[in-house]
Every structure is written in C-alpha cells, then in structure tokens.
Amino acid sequence: MEKHILTVDGMSCGHCKNAVEKAVSALTGVTSAEVDLAARQLTVEFDAAVVNIGQITAAIEEQGYDVVL
Ligand SMILES: [Cu+2]
C-alpha cells in the first residue's frame, strides 16, 4: 500500500472536498482519500499494483481541479 499527499488547487468549499474524495475513492485500488481543505491537500492510500498516481491525478483533473506537482 502506498500513501501520497498531493496538493490540489481550486478546492474552495465542502462541495469541492467531496467531489475530489468521491472521484478518487471511486478508482479501483484506492483504499482511502481524504482532503484537508485548509491545506489544499489530498492524502490518498492505494495499491500501486492496481492503480497509479497518473490515474489518480487524471480523476482529480476530470473534476476540474489542478494537481500541483
Ligand atoms: Cu467548492
């Protein structure tokens, strides 16, 4: 299991937090996704054999938010 913390731009309220958490949680292989709105950070745990950080980033960007690398 891998744990990454991603900085996500564009999240401003609880709706944004839920949208990002829901989109990332929906990916197969992701076991937890939690947004800290004040810190603009997403903490995600996933099985690297099933899903990769590129797919997680794409799921966030599909919702209209930017992942800061
Ligand atoms: Cu919002």
N, CA, C, O and the ligand as a Tripos MOL2 file, in Angstrom:
@<TRIPOS>MOLECULE
protein
  277   275    70     0     0
PROTEIN
NO_CHARGES

@<TRIPOS>ATOM
      1 N           0.8400   -1.1960    0.0000 N.3       1 MET1
      2 CA          0.0000    0.0000    0.0000 C.3       1 MET1
      3 C           0.8770    1.2490    0.0000 C.2       1 MET1
      4 O           1.8360    1.3410    0.7670 O.2       1 MET1
      5 N           0.5510    2.1890   -0.8460 N.am      2 GLU2
      6 CA          1.3050    3.4360   -0.8960 C.3       2 GLU2
      7 C           0.4640    4.5800   -0.3820 C.2       2 GLU2
      8 O          -0.7580    4.5930   -0.5320 O.2       2 GLU2
      9 N           1.1350    5.5400    0.2290 N.am      3 LYS3
     10 CA          0.4370    6.7190    0.7310 C.3       3 LYS3
     11 C           1.1050    7.9520    0.1350 C.2       3 LYS3
     12 O           2.3140    8.1430    0.2710 O.2       3 LYS3
     13 N           0.3120    8.7790   -0.5240 N.am      4 HIS4
     14 CA          0.8370   10.0010   -1.1130 C.3       4 HIS4
     15 C           0.0160   11.1930   -0.6460 C.2       4 HIS4
     16 O          -1.1810   11.0810   -0.3810 O.2       4 HIS4
     17 N           0.6770   12.3190   -0.5530 N.am      5 ILE5
     18 CA         -0.0250   13.5670   -0.2650 C.3       5 ILE5
     19 C           0.1280   14.4680   -1.4800 C.2       5 ILE5
     20 O           1.2400   14.8260   -1.8670 O.2       5 ILE5
     21 N          -1.0100   14.8320   -2.0810 N.am      6 LEU6
     22 CA         -1.0000   15.6690   -3.2780 C.3       6 LEU6
     23 C          -1.5570   17.0390   -2.9360 C.2       6 LEU6
     24 O          -2.5110   17.1550   -2.1670 O.2       6 LEU6
     25 N          -0.9620   18.0680   -3.5040 N.am      7 THR7
     26 CA         -1.5260   19.4110   -3.3810 C.3       7 THR7
     27 C          -2.4850   19.6280   -4.5490 C.2       7 THR7
     28 O          -2.1260   19.4350   -5.7100 O.2       7 THR7
     29 N          -3.7080   20.0330   -4.2200 N.am      8 VAL8
     30 CA         -4.7480   20.2120   -5.2280 C.3       8 VAL8
     31 C          -5.2290   21.6610   -5.1950 C.2       8 VAL8
     32 O          -5.6780   22.1510   -4.1590 O.2       8 VAL8
     33 N          -5.1300   22.3400   -6.3390 N.am      9 ASP9
     34 CA         -5.5790   23.7240   -6.4560 C.3       9 ASP9
     35 C          -7.0210   23.7860   -6.9280 C.2       9 ASP9
     36 O          -7.4730   22.9420   -7.7020 O.2       9 ASP9
     37 N          -7.7380   24.7950   -6.4510 N.am     10 GLY10
     38 CA         -9.0840   25.0670   -6.9440 C.3      10 GLY10
     39 C         -10.1930   24.6040   -6.0220 C.2      10 GLY10
     40 O         -11.3680   24.8440   -6.3000 O.2      10 GLY10
     41 N          -9.8390   23.9450   -4.9280 N.am     11 MET11
     42 CA        -10.8650   23.4990   -3.9810 C.3      11 MET11
     43 C         -11.1820   24.6460   -3.0170 C.2      11 MET11
     44 O         -10.2860   25.2040   -2.3840 O.2      11 MET11
     45 N         -12.4660   24.9880   -2.9140 N.am     12 SER12
     46 CA        -12.8080   26.1460   -2.0880 C.3      12 SER12
     47 C         -13.8650   25.8710   -1.0320 C.2      12 SER12
     48 O         -14.0750   26.7060   -0.1520 O.2      12 SER12
     49 N         -14.5300   24.7390   -1.0910 N.am     13 CYS13
     50 CA        -15.6150   24.5070   -0.1320 C.3      13 CYS13
     51 C         -15.8410   23.0040    0.0620 C.2      13 CYS13
     52 O         -15.1350   22.1770   -0.5160 O.2      13 CYS13
     53 N         -16.8140   22.6790    0.8650 N.am     14 GLY14
     54 CA        -17.1110   21.2790    1.1550 C.3      14 GLY14
     55 C         -17.5170   20.4900   -0.0780 C.2      14 GLY14
     56 O         -17.2580   19.2900   -0.1790 O.2      14 GLY14
     57 N         -18.1600   21.1850   -1.0200 N.am     15 HIS15
     58 CA        -18.5400   20.5070   -2.2610 C.3      15 HIS15
     59 C         -17.2980   20.0340   -3.0210 C.2      15 HIS15
     60 O         -17.2490   18.9080   -3.5160 O.2      15 HIS15
     61 N         -16.3070   20.9040   -3.1020 N.am     16 CYS16
     62 CA        -15.0550   20.5630   -3.7940 C.3      16 CYS16
     63 C         -14.3840   19.3790   -3.0970 C.2      16 CYS16
     64 O         -13.9400   18.4280   -3.7400 O.2      16 CYS16
     65 N         -14.3240   19.4620   -1.7810 N.am     17 LYS17
     66 CA        -13.7180   18.3850   -0.9870 C.3      17 LYS17
     67 C         -14.3990   17.0510   -1.2960 C.2      17 LYS17
     68 O         -13.7360   16.0420   -1.5350 O.2      17 LYS17
     69 N         -15.7340   17.0660   -1.2860 N.am     18 ASN18
     70 CA        -16.4810   15.8330   -1.5500 C.3      18 ASN18
     71 C         -16.2670   15.3350   -2.9700 C.2      18 ASN18
     72 O         -16.1380   14.1320   -3.1980 O.2      18 ASN18
     73 N         -16.2300   16.2610   -3.9280 N.am     19 ALA19
     74 CA        -16.0740   15.8690   -5.3310 C.3      19 ALA19
     75 C         -14.7300   15.1670   -5.5440 C.2      19 ALA19
     76 O         -14.6520   14.1520   -6.2360 O.2      19 ALA19
     77 N         -13.6810   15.7170   -4.9440 N.am     20 VAL20
     78 CA        -12.3460   15.1320   -5.1010 C.3      20 VAL20
     79 C         -12.2720   13.7840   -4.3770 C.2      20 VAL20
     80 O         -11.7770   12.8000   -4.9270 O.2      20 VAL20
     81 N         -12.7660   13.7520   -3.1500 N.am     21 GLU21
     82 CA        -12.7110   12.4970   -2.3840 C.3      21 GLU21
     83 C         -13.5070   11.3980   -3.0820 C.2      21 GLU21
     84 O         -13.0720   10.2480   -3.1430 O.2      21 GLU21
     85 N         -14.6800   11.7620   -3.6080 N.am     22 LYS22
     86 CA        -15.5380   10.7680   -4.2530 C.3      22 LYS22
     87 C         -14.8980   10.2350   -5.5450 C.2      22 LYS22
     88 O         -14.9060    9.0320   -5.8030 O.2      22 LYS22
     89 N         -14.3480   11.1460   -6.3460 N.am     23 ALA23
     90 CA        -13.7540   10.7530   -7.6280 C.3      23 ALA23
     91 C         -12.5410    9.8390   -7.4060 C.2      23 ALA23
     92 O         -12.3580    8.8540   -8.1210 O.2      23 ALA23
     93 N         -11.7270   10.1760   -6.4200 N.am     24 VAL24
     94 CA        -10.5250    9.3760   -6.1760 C.3      24 VAL24
     95 C         -10.8930    8.0450   -5.5240 C.2      24 VAL24
     96 O         -10.3320    7.0040   -5.8660 O.2      24 VAL24
     97 N         -11.8370    8.0840   -4.5820 N.am     25 SER25
     98 CA        -12.2650    6.8480   -3.9120 C.3      25 SER25
     99 C         -12.8750    5.8510   -4.8910 C.2      25 SER25
    100 O         -12.8150    4.6400   -4.6770 O.2      25 SER25
    101 N         -13.4650    6.3720   -5.9690 N.am     26 ALA26
    102 CA        -14.1470    5.5090   -6.9400 C.3      26 ALA26
    103 C         -13.1690    4.6610   -7.7560 C.2      26 ALA26
    104 O         -13.5690    3.6710   -8.3690 O.2      26 ALA26
    105 N         -11.8840    5.0490   -7.7650 N.am     27 LEU27
    106 CA        -10.9010    4.2920   -8.5370 C.3      27 LEU27
    107 C         -10.6150    2.9500   -7.8610 C.2      27 LEU27
    108 O         -10.4310    2.8800   -6.6450 O.2      27 LEU27
    109 N         -10.5820    1.9050   -8.6570 N.am     28 THR28
    110 CA        -10.2190    0.5950   -8.1340 C.3      28 THR28
    111 C          -8.7810    0.6330   -7.6280 C.2      28 THR28
    112 O          -7.8830    1.0950   -8.3310 O.2      28 THR28
    113 N          -8.5670    0.1490   -6.4160 N.am     29 GLY29
    114 CA         -7.2290    0.1160   -5.8550 C.3      29 GLY29
    115 C          -6.9870    1.1990   -4.8210 C.2      29 GLY29
    116 O          -6.0340    1.1260   -4.0450 O.2      29 GLY29
    117 N          -7.8650    2.2190   -4.8120 N.am     30 VAL30
    118 CA         -7.7400    3.2800   -3.8070 C.3      30 VAL30
    119 C          -8.4790    2.8410   -2.5460 C.2      30 VAL30
    120 O          -9.6580    2.4910   -2.5990 O.2      30 VAL30
    121 N          -7.7760    2.8620   -1.4120 N.am     31 THR31
    122 CA         -8.4050    2.4220   -0.1700 C.3      31 THR31
    123 C          -8.8440    3.5910    0.7050 C.2      31 THR31
    124 O          -9.7480    3.4460    1.5270 O.2      31 THR31
    125 N          -8.2100    4.7450    0.5330 N.am     32 SER32
    126 CA         -8.7130    5.9040    1.2550 C.3      32 SER32
    127 C          -8.2770    7.1840    0.5700 C.2      32 SER32
    128 O          -7.1920    7.2600   -0.0070 O.2      32 SER32
    129 N          -9.1460    8.1960    0.6430 N.am     33 ALA33
    130 CA         -8.8650    9.5030    0.0480 C.3      33 ALA33
    131 C          -9.4680   10.5460    0.9670 C.2      33 ALA33
    132 O         -10.6730   10.5540    1.2190 O.2      33 ALA33
    133 N          -8.6130   11.4230    1.4620 N.am     34 GLU34
    134 CA         -9.0970   12.4230    2.4050 C.3      34 GLU34
    135 C          -8.5000   13.7910    2.0850 C.2      34 GLU34
    136 O          -7.2840   13.9460    1.9740 O.2      34 GLU34
    137 N          -9.3890   14.7830    1.9400 N.am     35 VAL35
    138 CA         -8.9610   16.1430    1.6140 C.3      35 VAL35
    139 C          -8.8900   16.9850    2.8780 C.2      35 VAL35
    140 O          -9.7960   16.9650    3.7110 O.2      35 VAL35
    141 N          -7.7990   17.7220    3.0030 N.am     36 ASP36
    142 CA         -7.6860   18.7740    4.0100 C.3      36 ASP36
    143 C          -7.8400   20.0900    3.2610 C.2      36 ASP36
    144 O          -6.9170   20.5490    2.5900 O.2      36 ASP36
    145 N          -9.0190   20.6870    3.3860 N.am     37 LEU37
    146 CA         -9.3600   21.8640    2.5810 C.3      37 LEU37
    147 C          -8.4240   23.0330    2.8790 C.2      37 LEU37
    148 O          -7.9520   23.6920    1.9530 O.2      37 LEU37
    149 N          -8.1530   23.2950    4.1430 N.am     38 ALA38
    150 CA         -7.3160   24.4360    4.5320 C.3      38 ALA38
    151 C          -5.9000   24.2890    3.9830 C.2      38 ALA38
    152 O          -5.2710   25.2720    3.5940 O.2      38 ALA38
    153 N          -5.4070   23.0530    3.9550 N.am     39 ALA39
    154 CA         -4.0360   22.8150    3.4900 C.3      39 ALA39
    155 C          -3.9770   22.5660    1.9770 C.2      39 ALA39
    156 O          -2.8930   22.4550    1.4040 O.2      39 ALA39
    157 N          -5.1440   22.4790    1.3380 N.am     40 ARG40
    158 CA         -5.2560   22.1630   -0.0990 C.3      40 ARG40
    159 C          -4.5760   20.8290   -0.4090 C.2      40 ARG40
    160 O          -3.9420   20.6810   -1.4540 O.2      40 ARG40
    161 N          -4.7070   19.8720    0.4870 N.am     41 GLN41
    162 CA         -4.0180   18.6070    0.2940 C.3      41 GLN41
    163 C          -4.9650   17.4150    0.2880 C.2      41 GLN41
    164 O          -5.9460   17.3560    1.0300 O.2      41 GLN41
    165 N          -4.6330   16.4810   -0.5710 N.am     42 LEU42
    166 CA         -5.3310   15.1980   -0.6050 C.3      42 LEU42
    167 C          -4.3570   14.1170   -0.1320 C.2      42 LEU42
    168 O          -3.2660   13.9660   -0.6810 O.2      42 LEU42
    169 N          -4.7610   13.3800    0.8810 N.am     43 THR43
    170 CA         -3.9930   12.2220    1.3150 C.3      43 THR43
    171 C          -4.6770   10.9910    0.7390 C.2      43 THR43
    172 O          -5.8500   10.7340    1.0120 O.2      43 THR43
    173 N          -3.9390   10.2420   -0.0520 N.am     44 VAL44
    174 CA         -4.5270    9.0810   -0.7260 C.3      44 VAL44
    175 C          -3.6830    7.8380   -0.4650 C.2      44 VAL44
    176 O          -2.4550    7.8700   -0.5470 O.2      44 VAL44
    177 N          -4.3670    6.7500   -0.1510 N.am     45 GLU45
    178 CA         -3.7060    5.4620    0.0240 C.3      45 GLU45
    179 C          -4.2190    4.5220   -1.0550 C.2      45 GLU45
    180 O          -5.4220    4.4210   -1.2980 O.2      45 GLU45
    181 N          -3.2840    3.8430   -1.6910 N.am     46 PHE46
    182 CA         -3.6950    2.9810   -2.7960 C.3      46 PHE46
    183 C          -2.7290    1.8270   -2.9780 C.2      46 PHE46
    184 O          -1.5940    1.8440   -2.5020 O.2      46 PHE46
    185 N          -3.2260    0.8200   -3.6880 N.am     47 ASP47
    186 CA         -2.4170   -0.3390   -4.0450 C.3      47 ASP47
    187 C          -1.7430   -0.0360   -5.3860 C.2      47 ASP47
    188 O          -2.4080    0.0200   -6.4210 O.2      47 ASP47
    189 N          -0.4320    0.1580   -5.3610 N.am     48 ALA48
    190 CA          0.3060    0.5730   -6.5550 C.3      48 ALA48
    191 C           0.3140   -0.4930   -7.6450 C.2      48 ALA48
    192 O           0.6670   -0.2050   -8.7890 O.2      48 ALA48
    193 N          -0.0690   -1.7100   -7.3060 N.am     49 ALA49
    194 CA         -0.1480   -2.7660   -8.3170 C.3      49 ALA49
    195 C          -1.4350   -2.6550   -9.1340 C.2      49 ALA49
    196 O          -1.5660   -3.2790  -10.1870 O.2      49 ALA49
    197 N          -2.3820   -1.8560   -8.6430 N.am     50 VAL50
    198 CA         -3.7070   -1.7670   -9.2660 C.3      50 VAL50
    199 C          -3.9330   -0.4080   -9.9250 C.2      50 VAL50
    200 O          -4.5250   -0.3230  -11.0010 O.2      50 VAL50
    201 N          -3.4650    0.6410   -9.2800 N.am     51 VAL51
    202 CA         -3.7420    1.9980   -9.7720 C.3      51 VAL51
    203 C          -2.4790    2.8370   -9.5640 C.2      51 VAL51
    204 O          -1.7020    2.5800   -8.6450 O.2      51 VAL51
    205 N          -2.2800    3.8340  -10.4200 N.am     52 ASN52
    206 CA         -1.0750    4.6600  -10.2680 C.3      52 ASN52
    207 C          -1.4370    6.1270  -10.0640 C.2      52 ASN52
    208 O          -2.5910    6.5340  -10.1950 O.2      52 ASN52
    209 N          -0.4100    6.8980   -9.7390 N.am     53 ILE53
    210 CA         -0.6310    8.2940   -9.3890 C.3      53 ILE53
    211 C          -1.1490    9.0920  -10.5940 C.2      53 ILE53
    212 O          -1.8610   10.0830  -10.4310 O.2      53 ILE53
    213 N          -0.7860    8.6490  -11.7950 N.am     54 GLY54
    214 CA         -1.2770    9.3220  -13.0050 C.3      54 GLY54
    215 C          -2.7860    9.1990  -13.1440 C.2      54 GLY54
    216 O          -3.4610   10.1530  -13.5300 O.2      54 GLY54
    217 N          -3.3130    8.0240  -12.8280 N.am     55 GLN55
    218 CA         -4.7610    7.8070  -12.9000 C.3      55 GLN55
    219 C          -5.4850    8.6130  -11.8170 C.2      55 GLN55
    220 O          -6.5780    9.1360  -12.0330 O.2      55 GLN55
    221 N          -4.8500    8.6970  -10.6590 N.am     56 ILE56
    222 CA         -5.4420    9.4720   -9.5680 C.3      56 ILE56
    223 C          -5.4710   10.9530   -9.9400 C.2      56 ILE56
    224 O          -6.4740   11.6350   -9.7290 O.2      56 ILE56
    225 N          -4.3610   11.4430  -10.4980 N.am     57 THR57
    226 CA         -4.2900   12.8330  -10.9520 C.3      57 THR57
    227 C          -5.3480   13.1140  -12.0190 C.2      57 THR57
    228 O          -5.9980   14.1590  -11.9890 O.2      57 THR57
    229 N          -5.5190   12.1920  -12.9550 N.am     58 ALA58
    230 CA         -6.4980   12.3660  -14.0290 C.3      58 ALA58
    231 C          -7.9150   12.4540  -13.4700 C.2      58 ALA58
    232 O          -8.7260   13.2480  -13.9470 O.2      58 ALA58
    233 N          -8.2130   11.6370  -12.4590 N.am     59 ALA59
    234 CA         -9.5490   11.6410  -11.8580 C.3      59 ALA59
    235 C          -9.8310   12.9870  -11.1900 C.2      59 ALA59
    236 O         -10.9590   13.4770  -11.2260 O.2      59 ALA59
    237 N          -8.8150   13.5750  -10.5880 N.am     60 ILE60
    238 CA         -8.9750   14.8870   -9.9390 C.3      60 ILE60
    239 C          -9.1760   15.9650  -11.0030 C.2      60 ILE60
    240 O         -10.0390   16.8310  -10.8620 O.2      60 ILE60
    241 N          -8.3800   15.9070  -12.0580 N.am     61 GLU61
    242 CA         -8.4650   16.9240  -13.1150 C.3      61 GLU61
    243 C          -9.7930   16.8340  -13.8690 C.2      61 GLU61
    244 O         -10.3060   17.8470  -14.3460 O.2      61 GLU61
    245 N         -10.3490   15.6230  -13.9770 N.am     62 GLU62
    246 CA        -11.6610   15.4650  -14.6080 C.3      62 GLU62
    247 C         -12.7430   16.2260  -13.8550 C.2      62 GLU62
    248 O         -13.7450   16.6410  -14.4380 O.2      62 GLU62
    249 N         -12.5330   16.4050  -12.5540 N.am     63 GLN63
    250 CA        -13.4960   17.1370  -11.7390 C.3      63 GLN63
    251 C         -13.2900   18.6440  -11.8230 C.2      63 GLN63
    252 O         -14.0840   19.4180  -11.2890 O.2      63 GLN63
    253 N         -12.2050   19.0580  -12.5050 N.am     64 GLY64
    254 CA        -11.9640   20.4790  -12.7000 C.3      64 GLY64
    255 C         -10.9540   21.0910  -11.7530 C.2      64 GLY64
    256 O         -10.8600   22.3130  -11.6460 O.2      64 GLY64
    257 N         -10.1970   20.2530  -11.0660 N.am     65 TYR65
    258 CA         -9.1910   20.7680  -10.1410 C.3      65 TYR65
    259 C          -7.7980   20.4510  -10.6650 C.2      65 TYR65
    260 O          -7.6110   19.5480  -11.4810 O.2      65 TYR65
    261 N          -6.8300   21.2120  -10.1780 N.am     66 ASP66
    262 CA         -5.4530   21.0410  -10.6540 C.3      66 ASP66
    263 C          -4.5820   20.4110   -9.5810 C.2      66 ASP66
    264 O          -4.6010   20.8220   -8.4210 O.2      66 ASP66
    265 N          -3.8190   19.4060   -9.9880 N.am     67 VAL67
    266 CA         -2.8410   18.8040   -9.0810 C.3      67 VAL67
    267 C          -1.5200   19.5280   -9.2930 C.2      67 VAL67
    268 O          -1.0160   19.6050  -10.4130 O.2      67 VAL67
    269 N          -0.9650   20.0560   -8.2110 N.am     68 VAL68
    270 CA          0.2950   20.7980   -8.2630 C.3      68 VAL68
    271 C           1.4390   19.8370   -8.0270 C.2      68 VAL68
    272 O           1.5000   19.1810   -6.9870 O.2      68 VAL68
    273 N           2.3490   19.7490   -8.9860 N.am     69 LEU69
    274 CA          3.4610   18.8130   -8.8400 C.3      69 LEU69
    275 C           4.6890   19.4950   -8.2620 C.2      69 LEU69
    276 O           5.7210   18.8500   -8.0720 O.2      69 LEU69
    277 CU        -16.4200   24.1420   -3.7730 Cu       70 CU70
@<TRIPOS>BOND
     1     1     2 1
     2     2     3 1
     3     3     4 2
     4     3     5 am
     5     5     6 1
     6     6     7 1
     7     7     8 2
     8     7     9 am
     9     9    10 1
    10    10    11 1
    11    11    12 2
    12    11    13 am
    13    13    14 1
    14    14    15 1
    15    15    16 2
    16    15    17 am
    17    17    18 1
    18    18    19 1
    19    19    20 2
    20    19    21 am
    21    21    22 1
    22    22    23 1
    23    23    24 2
    24    23    25 am
    25    25    26 1
    26    26    27 1
    27    27    28 2
    28    27    29 am
    29    29    30 1
    30    30    31 1
    31    31    32 2
    32    31    33 am
    33    33    34 1
    34    34    35 1
    35    35    36 2
    36    35    37 am
    37    37    38 1
    38    38    39 1
    39    39    40 2
    40    39    41 am
    41    41    42 1
    42    42    43 1
    43    43    44 2
    44    43    45 am
    45    45    46 1
    46    46    47 1
    47    47    48 2
    48    47    49 am
    49    49    50 1
    50    50    51 1
    51    51    52 2
    52    51    53 am
    53    53    54 1
    54    54    55 1
    55    55    56 2
    56    55    57 am
    57    57    58 1
    58    58    59 1
    59    59    60 2
    60    59    61 am
    61    61    62 1
    62    62    63 1
    63    63    64 2
    64    63    65 am
    65    65    66 1
    66    66    67 1
    67    67    68 2
    68    67    69 am
    69    69    70 1
    70    70    71 1
    71    71    72 2
    72    71    73 am
    73    73    74 1
    74    74    75 1
    75    75    76 2
    76    75    77 am
    77    77    78 1
    78    78    79 1
    79    79    80 2
    80    79    81 am
    81    81    82 1
    82    82    83 1
    83    83    84 2
    84    83    85 am
    85    85    86 1
    86    86    87 1
    87    87    88 2
    88    87    89 am
    89    89    90 1
    90    90    91 1
    91    91    92 2
    92    91    93 am
    93    93    94 1
    94    94    95 1
    95    95    96 2
    96    95    97 am
    97    97    98 1
    98    98    99 1
    99    99   100 2
   100    99   101 am
   101   101   102 1
   102   102   103 1
   103   103   104 2
   104   103   105 am
   105   105   106 1
   106   106   107 1
   107   107   108 2
   108   107   109 am
   109   109   110 1
   110   110   111 1
   111   111   112 2
   112   111   113 am
   113   113   114 1
   114   114   115 1
   115   115   116 2
   116   115   117 am
   117   117   118 1
   118   118   119 1
   119   119   120 2
   120   119   121 am
   121   121   122 1
   122   122   123 1
   123   123   124 2
   124   123   125 am
   125   125   126 1
   126   126   127 1
   127   127   128 2
   128   127   129 am
   129   129   130 1
   130   130   131 1
   131   131   132 2
   132   131   133 am
   133   133   134 1
   134   134   135 1
   135   135   136 2
   136   135   137 am
   137   137   138 1
   138   138   139 1
   139   139   140 2
   140   139   141 am
   141   141   142 1
   142   142   143 1
   143   143   144 2
   144   143   145 am
   145   145   146 1
   146   146   147 1
   147   147   148 2
   148   147   149 am
   149   149   150 1
   150   150   151 1
   151   151   152 2
   152   151   153 am
   153   153   154 1
   154   154   155 1
   155   155   156 2
   156   155   157 am
   157   157   158 1
   158   158   159 1
   159   159   160 2
   160   159   161 am
   161   161   162 1
   162   162   163 1
   163   163   164 2
   164   163   165 am
   165   165   166 1
   166   166   167 1
   167   167   168 2
   168   167   169 am
   169   169   170 1
   170   170   171 1
   171   171   172 2
   172   171   173 am
   173   173   174 1
   174   174   175 1
   175   175   176 2
   176   175   177 am
   177   177   178 1
   178   178   179 1
   179   179   180 2
   180   179   181 am
   181   181   182 1
   182   182   183 1
   183   183   184 2
   184   183   185 am
   185   185   186 1
   186   186   187 1
   187   187   188 2
   188   187   189 am
   189   189   190 1
   190   190   191 1
   191   191   192 2
   192   191   193 am
   193   193   194 1
   194   194   195 1
   195   195   196 2
   196   195   197 am
   197   197   198 1
   198   198   199 1
   199   199   200 2
   200   199   201 am
   201   201   202 1
   202   202   203 1
   203   203   204 2
   204   203   205 am
   205   205   206 1
   206   206   207 1
   207   207   208 2
   208   207   209 am
   209   209   210 1
   210   210   211 1
   211   211   212 2
   212   211   213 am
   213   213   214 1
   214   214   215 1
   215   215   216 2
   216   215   217 am
   217   217   218 1
   218   218   219 1
   219   219   220 2
   220   219   221 am
   221   221   222 1
   222   222   223 1
   223   223   224 2
   224   223   225 am
   225   225   226 1
   226   226   227 1
   227   227   228 2
   228   227   229 am
   229   229   230 1
   230   230   231 1
   231   231   232 2
   232   231   233 am
   233   233   234 1
   234   234   235 1
   235   235   236 2
   236   235   237 am
   237   237   238 1
   238   238   239 1
   239   239   240 2
   240   239   241 am
   241   241   242 1
   242   242   243 1
   243   243   244 2
   244   243   245 am
   245   245   246 1
   246   246   247 1
   247   247   248 2
   248   247   249 am
   249   249   250 1
   250   250   251 1
   251   251   252 2
   252   251   253 am
   253   253   254 1
   254   254   255 1
   255   255   256 2
   256   255   257 am
   257   257   258 1
   258   258   259 1
   259   259   260 2
   260   259   261 am
   261   261   262 1
   262   262   263 1
   263   263   264 2
   264   263   265 am
   265   265   266 1
   266   266   267 1
   267   267   268 2
   268   267   269 am
   269   269   270 1
   270   270   271 1
   271   271   272 2
   272   271   273 am
   273   273   274 1
   274   274   275 1
   275   275   276 2
@<TRIPOS>SUBSTRUCTURE
     1 MET1         2 RESIDUE 1 A MET
     2 GLU2         6 RESIDUE 1 A GLU
     3 LYS3        10 RESIDUE 1 A LYS
     4 HIS4        14 RESIDUE 1 A HIS
     5 ILE5        18 RESIDUE 1 A ILE
     6 LEU6        22 RESIDUE 1 A LEU
     7 THR7        26 RESIDUE 1 A THR
     8 VAL8        30 RESIDUE 1 A VAL
     9 ASP9        34 RESIDUE 1 A ASP
    10 GLY10       38 RESIDUE 1 A GLY
    11 MET11       42 RESIDUE 1 A MET
    12 SER12       46 RESIDUE 1 A SER
    13 CYS13       50 RESIDUE 1 A CYS
    14 GLY14       54 RESIDUE 1 A GLY
    15 HIS15       58 RESIDUE 1 A HIS
    16 CYS16       62 RESIDUE 1 A CYS
    17 LYS17       66 RESIDUE 1 A LYS
    18 ASN18       70 RESIDUE 1 A ASN
    19 ALA19       74 RESIDUE 1 A ALA
    20 VAL20       78 RESIDUE 1 A VAL
    21 GLU21       82 RESIDUE 1 A GLU
    22 LYS22       86 RESIDUE 1 A LYS
    23 ALA23       90 RESIDUE 1 A ALA
    24 VAL24       94 RESIDUE 1 A VAL
    25 SER25       98 RESIDUE 1 A SER
    26 ALA26      102 RESIDUE 1 A ALA
    27 LEU27      106 RESIDUE 1 A LEU
    28 THR28      110 RESIDUE 1 A THR
    29 GLY29      114 RESIDUE 1 A GLY
    30 VAL30      118 RESIDUE 1 A VAL
    31 THR31      122 RESIDUE 1 A THR
    32 SER32      126 RESIDUE 1 A SER
    33 ALA33      130 RESIDUE 1 A ALA
    34 GLU34      134 RESIDUE 1 A GLU
    35 VAL35      138 RESIDUE 1 A VAL
    36 ASP36      142 RESIDUE 1 A ASP
    37 LEU37      146 RESIDUE 1 A LEU
    38 ALA38      150 RESIDUE 1 A ALA
    39 ALA39      154 RESIDUE 1 A ALA
    40 ARG40      158 RESIDUE 1 A ARG
    41 GLN41      162 RESIDUE 1 A GLN
    42 LEU42      166 RESIDUE 1 A LEU
    43 THR43      170 RESIDUE 1 A THR
    44 VAL44      174 RESIDUE 1 A VAL
    45 GLU45      178 RESIDUE 1 A GLU
    46 PHE46      182 RESIDUE 1 A PHE
    47 ASP47      186 RESIDUE 1 A ASP
    48 ALA48      190 RESIDUE 1 A ALA
    49 ALA49      194 RESIDUE 1 A ALA
    50 VAL50      198 RESIDUE 1 A VAL
    51 VAL51      202 RESIDUE 1 A VAL
    52 ASN52      206 RESIDUE 1 A ASN
    53 ILE53      210 RESIDUE 1 A ILE
    54 GLY54      214 RESIDUE 1 A GLY
    55 GLN55      218 RESIDUE 1 A GLN
    56 ILE56      222 RESIDUE 1 A ILE
    57 THR57      226 RESIDUE 1 A THR
    58 ALA58      230 RESIDUE 1 A ALA
    59 ALA59      234 RESIDUE 1 A ALA
    60 ILE60      238 RESIDUE 1 A ILE
    61 GLU61      242 RESIDUE 1 A GLU
    62 GLU62      246 RESIDUE 1 A GLU
    63 GLN63      250 RESIDUE 1 A GLN
    64 GLY64      254 RESIDUE 1 A GLY
    65 TYR65      258 RESIDUE 1 A TYR
    66 ASP66      262 RESIDUE 1 A ASP
    67 VAL67      266 RESIDUE 1 A VAL
    68 VAL68      270 RESIDUE 1 A VAL
    69 LEU69      274 RESIDUE 1 A LEU
    70 CU70       277 GROUP 0 **** ****
